[in-house]
Amino acid sequence: MLHSICKSQKMLWLVGLFVIAPMTQQVHAETCRVVGIASNDVLNMRQSASTKSPILDMLAPQQKGIKSSLCKKVGKAQWCYVTNPKTQMKGWASKNFLKCHKLGLTAEDYSYSVCNVTRIPSNDVLNIRQGASTKTPIVGMLAPKQKNVSTFECKKVAGKSIWCYVVHPISEAEGWVSAKYLTCY
């Protein structure tokens, strides 16, 4: 019973992922600073990627250390999902007013994403494992270019590699894969 409830919740989450994170969004990790905002003004962080969306927080002119993990194009505008380091609030800000530099991806960047399998030779598979290690049993497999793989929890293992808990989009096999073979959107 508990397993079927969990599967139902995961399926609801999967539906939510497709609404929240369509394939036009690219997951990345950047640190940004605010640019092009007058000293007596602010950059608004909004609930969704629209100037009509409610304001959640504000970023000061020239503010640094802003984390951006997801950007998308809405019409002709670019929007990024950012975290204000001063308040830890999250929201959408116009990329026109952000100057960003890429960082290495973190486990948080991969968590709760829709991903494609990459960097696997065409004659091989990406193993889904019982645990976050190559030493645990294989419980499923993903094709070399498998699309729409949903990630849930991701974590750093042994201080260096990132592993994500995934659900196979067709067979519904569940388990862990190395994030180095995923490109998430």
N, C-alpha and C positions, 0 to 999 in steps of 0.2 A: 504494500500500500504506500509506504513512504517513498519507495523508488518511483512509483508512478506519479506521485505528487511532485517529486523533484523533477521528473521528466517534463511534467506539465508546466512547471515554473520555468524550466529551461526553454521550452518551446515558446512560452510567452516572451521570455527575454530575447530569444532569437528574432521574433517578430518585431520587438522593440528596436533591436539593433538595425534592422533594415530600414526602419522609419527614421531613427536617429542618425545612422551613419551610412548613407548610401555610398555606392562605389566611387563617387566623384571626390570623396574626401581622402586625404593622404595623412596617415599617422606619421608623425615625426617628433623629434624632441629638439626644441630650440630655447635659447634664452634671449630675451628681447629687452629693448628699452624704448620708451615713448619718444617719438620725434614729430616735428611739425605742429606741435600744440603750443599756443601762446602761453606765456607765464601766468596769466590770469584765467586760464581755462583748464579743462580736464579731458581725458579720453574716457568715454563711458564704456563700461562692461555691461553687456546686455544679456537677457535671458535666452534669446535666440539671435541668429545672424541677420538682423534687420534693424534699421534705425527707428522703426516703429515699435520694437520690442521693449518691454520694461527694463529700466536701468537697475542693475544689481549692485554695482560698485563703481568706483572711479579711480583712474590711474593719473598720477600727477605728471606734469610736463617733465621730460627728461628722466622719469623714473626708470630704474634699472632692475635687473634680476627677475623680470616677469617670465614665467615659464609658459611656453606654448606647446601643445601636444597634438593639435589637429587643426588643419586649415581647409577651407572649402571656398569655392566660387559660388556666389549667389548673384545671378544676373551678370553685371560687369564688375561687381565688387568682390574683393577677397576678404574673408573673415577668418579669424583664428580663435580657437578656444584657449583661453589663457587663465593662469592663476596669479592673483595679486600676492606677491610675497609678504606684504605688510599685513593683509587681512586674511589670507588663505581662501578668499572668495574666488569662485570660478565663474567664467562667463565668456561671452563672445565680444571681440573688439575688432575694429576695422584694421586690416593689415596695412592700409595706407599710412597709418600713424605708428607703425612698429618697425624697428630695425632689429632683425633677428640673426643669430648665429647658431648653426646646428650643434647639437650635443650628441653624445652616444645615447642610444635608446636605453630606457630603464624598463624594469618589469611592469611598472605602472602604465607605461606607454602602450604595451601590448594587451593589457587586461581589458576584457569586455570589448573586443574588436571583432571585425569580420576580416579575415585574412585569406591570402592565396599562398599555396605552397610554391616555393622558389628554390633555386640552387640544388635541385635533386636531378641527377641524370635521368634521361628518358627511359632507361632500362632498369630503374631502381624505384623504391618507394620510401616514403617517410613513415617510420614506425610510430604507432601510438603505443605508449608504454603504461604499465600499471602505476609506476612511480616516476618521479622526475630524475631519472638516471638511465643510462644505457645498460645498467646491470639488472634492471627490473624486467619482468616478462612483457612480451609484446601482446597487446590486446586488440590491435587493429592496424590498418595501414591506410595511408593517404597517397593518392596518385601524384606523380611528379609535378603536375600543373593543376592540382585540385583547387577549385575556387570555392569561395563562400564557407570557409572553415571558421566557426565561431570559437573565440577564446573566452575563457572565464577568468579564473585566477591565474596570474603569472607570478613567478618568484625567481629570485636569484639563487643559484645552487652553488655551493662550494666557493662562494665569493666571486664567481666570474661568469658562468653561463646562465642564461635565462631560459626557463622552461614554462610552458603554458598548458593549462588544462583545457582540452578541446573536445568538441563533439563533431563527429564525422557528419557532413551534411546529408548523406544518403543512408548509410548503414546505422547511424546513431551510435557507433562505437565511441566510448568515452575513455580518455586517458591523457597522458602527458606527451608533449613533443618539444623538441628544442626550438626556441624562437628564432635561432639563426636561419632556419629554413622557412620563415614566414615573412610575407610582406603584407602589412595590415593597412586597411583603409577606413 
